[in-house]
Amino acid sequence: MKAEIRWSLVRLFGSVISAVAASAAVWGLVGALLAAGLFYGTWIYYVAVMHLASLRDQYRTRGEKPPFLFRWFAWPAAYLFLVVDVLFNAVYGTILFLEVPREWLFTDRVSRWNDSDDWRGDLARLICRQLLDPADPTRRHCS
């Protein structure tokens, strides 16, 4: 199992490097650094939105509403992430999976490929298990 995870991490790293290299061919080194930063920044934003979802669930469990100012700042950030996710899927998803998107959201794309037996399925499972599921409060983001 550990060897499989290591091999999957190598493939994910290779896919990210391929995406960065593709942008480097178009935009040069600055573009490649920008692309890598945007990839990482989008993931950090995703983790933050998943934390907001976790906090929302904690309040609901207690039968309470989050404080007004918390909601005032949190929900626009969560809704803005939908726009970021659509753009991420259109750019990075297309490069990583070598296909034009059929879905609006990146999660929907990796969920579609999750059961596939080819390299796209391996990549989708790796992204889900290593990047998306651990940050989701349910631990099942791609299911």
C-alpha positions in Angstrom: 0.0 0.0 0.0 2.8 2.4 0.9 4.5 1.7 -2.5 1.2 2.4 -4.2 0.8 5.7 -2.4 4.4 6.7 -3.2 3.9 5.8 -6.9 0.6 7.8 -6.9 2.4 10.8 -5.4 5.1 10.6 -8.1 2.4 10.5 -10.8 0.5 13.5 -9.2 3.8 15.4 -8.9 4.5 14.5 -12.6 1.1 15.8 -13.6 1.6 19.1 -11.7 5.1 19.4 -13.3 3.5 18.8 -16.7 0.9 21.5 -16.1 3.7 23.9 -15.0 5.8 22.9 -18.0 2.9 23.4 -20.4 2.4 26.9 -19.1 6.2 27.5 -19.1 6.2 26.8 -22.8 3.5 29.5 -23.3 4.4 32.1 -20.7 8.0 31.3 -19.8 9.4 31.0 -16.3 7.2 33.7 -14.8 4.1 32.0 -16.1 5.2 28.7 -14.8 5.8 30.1 -11.3 2.5 31.9 -11.5 0.7 28.7 -12.6 2.3 26.7 -9.7 1.3 29.4 -7.2 -2.2 29.5 -8.5 -2.5 25.7 -8.2 -1.3 25.9 -4.6 -3.4 29.0 -3.8 -6.5 27.3 -5.2 -5.9 24.3 -2.9 -5.4 26.5 0.1 -8.6 28.4 -0.7 -10.4 25.0 -1.0 -9.1 24.0 2.5 -10.3 27.2 3.9 -13.8 26.8 2.4 -13.9 23.2 3.7 -13.1 24.5 7.2 -16.0 27.0 6.9 -18.2 24.1 6.0 -17.0 22.3 9.1 -17.7 25.3 11.3 -21.2 25.6 9.7 -21.9 22.0 10.5 -20.7 22.4 14.1 -23.2 25.3 14.6 -26.0 23.3 13.0 -25.2 20.3 15.3 -25.7 22.6 18.3 -28.9 24.1 16.8 -27.3 27.5 16.5 -26.5 30.0 13.7 -23.0 31.4 13.3 -22.6 35.0 14.4 -23.8 37.6 11.9 -20.4 39.1 11.0 -18.9 35.6 10.6 -21.7 34.8 8.0 -21.2 38.2 6.4 -17.5 37.4 5.7 -17.6 33.7 5.2 -20.4 33.1 2.8 -19.2 35.4 0.0 -15.8 33.8 0.2 -17.5 30.4 -0.1 -19.6 31.5 -3.1 -16.6 33.1 -4.8 -14.8 29.8 -4.5 -17.4 28.3 -6.9 -16.1 30.8 -9.6 -12.5 29.9 -8.8 -13.4 26.2 -9.0 -15.0 26.6 -12.5 -11.9 28.5 -13.7 -9.5 25.9 -12.1 -11.5 23.1 -13.8 -11.3 24.9 -17.2 -7.6 25.5 -17.0 -5.8 23.0 -14.7 -8.4 20.3 -15.1 -8.0 20.4 -18.9 -4.2 20.2 -18.7 -4.1 17.5 -16.0 -6.7 15.2 -17.6 -6.0 16.2 -21.2 -9.7 16.7 -22.0 -12.1 19.6 -22.4 -14.3 19.8 -19.3 -17.8 18.2 -19.4 -18.6 19.5 -15.9 -18.5 22.9 -14.3 -16.6 21.9 -11.1 -13.3 20.2 -10.7 -14.7 17.8 -8.0 -17.3 16.6 -10.5 -14.6 15.9 -13.0 -12.5 13.9 -10.6 -15.6 12.1 -9.3 -16.4 11.1 -12.9 -12.9 9.7 -13.4 -12.7 8.1 -9.9 -13.9 4.7 -11.0 -11.9 4.5 -14.3 -9.2 2.0 -14.7 -6.9 4.1 -16.8 -4.3 6.8 -15.9 -7.1 9.4 -15.5 -8.7 7.2 -12.9 -5.4 6.8 -11.1 -4.9 10.6 -11.2 -8.5 11.3 -10.0 -8.2 8.8 -7.1 -4.8 10.3 -6.1 -6.2 13.9 -6.1 -9.2 12.8 -4.1 -7.4 10.7 -1.5 -4.4 13.0 -1.1 -5.7 16.5 -1.6 -9.5 16.8 -1.5 -10.9 14.2 0.9 -8.5 15.0 3.8 -9.8 18.6 3.9 -13.4 17.8 3.6 -15.3 17.4 7.0 -17.0 14.2 5.7 -13.6 12.8 4.4 -15.6 11.8 1.3 -15.4 14.8 -1.0 -15.2 12.8 -4.3 -17.9 10.3 -3.4 
